[in-house]
């Protein structure tokens, strides 16, 4: 008849083995659906870690069925419990090195693998030399209680297992939690806590007799598996909606949050920027020739063509200008993404630059019939690259002209405010909804702005505001938009440091 400690020991070991095998198998099944290699490794790790309690389970059933402890003349108890440990260590090392040390993952696995092979040889050849049995006389009332000798193959491999779990898995999940946000952060923290607690309790279970701590240790181990379940399961992000966020299985465990994956993304992004840069340069060369010949035809042969031909040539010329602007924007984006978008600043009068840009666009403003109001303080000195700030002002003013219905109002203000200069361009156009503001300053962040059926101009790929924001921030300023919504106009403002 089993004692209370025996029942606790056996049932808790049975739960750990059954839960680890079932939940680990579910993770493996999920990994096959989502092509998540790391989730496959996590599932295998859970299974083999749980199987380290298999010796206790078999001893438990041996007592229940036959009234005696598991026959141990050849060290079966130790082998059945500890033969799975090196497999769990290798898998834990794979997961942890994928999280923290992807560049040296191969070397970590080679070193750990060699140690585990040596351990298995010692375990199968001399199992008794590594384990001290707490019950030399087995009475059929308690499960076999083995304590690992610290300075032995099993003792050393147990220390390695605890080290790998704490350093690689515990701190690996903790690192990912810090780098993540929202529900992902809490899930990674949950996994980290589970691995840290499991490692501490496993060391107590290995090196301290269960006679003294069976209830405390096994209760803690069982709860770590619950933490693993909560960390890896699917959790509703919005309880009142049908949306679900599949956290670790579809994020960390797709390697989408691993350093290796991030490095691959950076390399792809670099190649994309390089392709964009080269393609833009290749397009620019023939465009210069086309534009030059069209300009020559418009200047030299005006009296040789009829009005229709001249109109066609003017359309070609306008197309060349738009194409050139697009290429210049693509080159700017490529330089921004590659970190080569530099500025060469000098002391300039910003008020003069604003008036110069307004005069450039006076023709377009008059064609649209807009009323223009200027409120510009003079002078306004700032340390800037004139050409790039001119690009920003021109882009913002052009947008104000294009996205306002004919006969609208545009107001430009520029004033000193403490240690900075604030410039605002406000229009009476179609406005911007609050939910659309976050898209405006992203690449290709063009939105329709309710323009359908209104007499507005909405051409362009949506790169101007992205480039403008980068230019202003490189100068140490900020760019933002204010709008009260549909049909209520928009106000774009930016700041630049004031020159002493």
JOJO-V678711 format. One record per pair of residues at least 24 apart in sequence whose ideal C-beta (glycine too) atoms are under 7 Angstrom apart, sorted by the first residue. I is the first residue (numbers start at 1). GAP is how many residues later the second one is. Records with the same first field share a line. If there is no record, write none. Layout:
BEGIN
I = GAP / GAP
END
This chain:
BEGIN
1 = 140
2 = 61 / 139
3 = 138 / 139
5 = 137 / 209
6 = 135 / 136 / 137
8 = 206 / 207 / 210
9 = 47 / 134 / 201 / 205 / 209
10 = 46 / 50 / 133
12 = 206 / 210
13 = 40 / 43 / 44 / 47
14 = 43 / 46
15 = 207
16 = 34 / 37 / 205 / 206 / 209
17 = 33 / 34 / 36 / 37 / 40
19 = 31 / 206
20 = 26 / 27 / 29 / 30 / 205
21 = 26 / 29
23 = 206
27 = 205
30 = 219
34 = 215 / 216 / 220
36 = 213 / 217 / 218
38 = 57 / 60 / 214 / 215 / 217
39 = 210 / 214
41 = 50 / 53 / 54
42 = 53 / 211
44 = 47
45 = 43 / 46 / 47 / 50
46 = 182
48 = 36 / 39 / 40 / 43
49 = 39
51 = 33
52 = 29 / 30 / 32 / 33 / 36
53 = 28
54 = 26 / 27
55 = 25 / 26 / 89
56 = 25 / 87
59 = 84 / 85
60 = 83
63 = 77 / 80
67 = 73
68 = 72
69 = 69 / 71 / 75
70 = 74
72 = 72
75 = 52 / 53
77 = 67 / 69
78 = 49 / 52 / 53 / 68
79 = 44 / 45 / 48
82 = 41 / 72
83 = 37 / 40
85 = 72 / 76
86 = 30 / 33 / 34 / 71
88 = 73
89 = 27 / 71 / 72 / 75
90 = 26
92 = 72 / 73 / 76 / 77
93 = 71 / 75
95 = 74
96 = 68 / 72 / 73 / 76
97 = 71
98 = 157 / 160 / 162
99 = 73 / 76 / 77 / 159
100 = 68 / 72 / 75
102 = 156 / 157 / 158
115 = 45
119 = 34 / 38
122 = 31
123 = 30 / 31
130 = 24 / 25
134 = 75 / 77
145 = 64 / 65 / 66
147 = 60 / 61 / 62
148 = 58 / 59
150 = 57
158 = 48
162 = 37 / 40 / 41
165 = 30 / 33 / 34
166 = 30 / 33
169 = 26
170 = 25 / 26 / 29
176 = 76 / 81
180 = 77
183 = 52 / 54 / 62 / 64
184 = 63 / 67
187 = 44 / 60 / 61
190 = 37 / 40 / 41
191 = 37 / 40
193 = 34
194 = 30 / 33 / 34 / 37
197 = 27
198 = 26
269 = 68
270 = 68
273 = 61 / 64 / 65
276 = 54 / 57 / 58
277 = 54 / 57
280 = 47 / 50 / 51 / 54
283 = 44
284 = 43
287 = 33 / 36 / 37 / 40
290 = 30
291 = 29 / 33
294 = 26
326 = 135
329 = 134 / 135 / 138
332 = 135
333 = 110 / 130 / 134
336 = 134
341 = 129
343 = 42 / 45 / 131 / 132
344 = 41
345 = 38 / 39 / 40
346 = 37
347 = 34 / 36 / 152
348 = 34 / 36 / 38
349 = 30 / 31 / 32
350 = 30 / 32 / 64 / 71 / 146
351 = 25 / 26 / 27 / 28 / 29 / 63
353 = 33 / 36 / 37 / 40
354 = 39 / 58 / 60 / 69
357 = 33 / 36 / 37 / 40
358 = 39 / 54
360 = 34
361 = 33 / 36 / 37 / 40
364 = 37
365 = 36
368 = 33 / 38
369 = 37 / 38
370 = 31 / 34 / 37 / 38 / 39 / 40
371 = 38
372 = 38
373 = 38
374 = 38
375 = 36 / 38
376 = 36 / 38
377 = 37 / 38 / 39
380 = 34 / 36 / 41
381 = 118
382 = 39 / 114 / 115 / 116 / 117
383 = 114 / 116
384 = 91 / 112
388 = 83
391 = 80
392 = 76 / 79 / 80 / 102
395 = 69 / 73
396 = 29 / 72 / 96
397 = 28
400 = 25 / 27 / 29
402 = 54 / 55 / 56
403 = 24 / 26 / 27 / 46 / 53
404 = 24 / 25
405 = 24 / 49 / 50 / 51
406 = 49
416 = 82
419 = 78 / 79
420 = 75 / 76 / 77 / 78
421 = 74 / 75 / 77
422 = 71 / 73
423 = 70 / 71
424 = 67 / 69
425 = 67
426 = 63 / 65
427 = 62 / 63
428 = 61
429 = 60 / 61
430 = 24 / 26 / 56 / 57
431 = 52 / 53 / 54 / 55 / 56 / 57 / 58 / 59
432 = 49 / 51 / 58
433 = 52 / 53
437 = 44
440 = 25 / 41
441 = 24 / 25 / 28
442 = 24
450 = 36
END
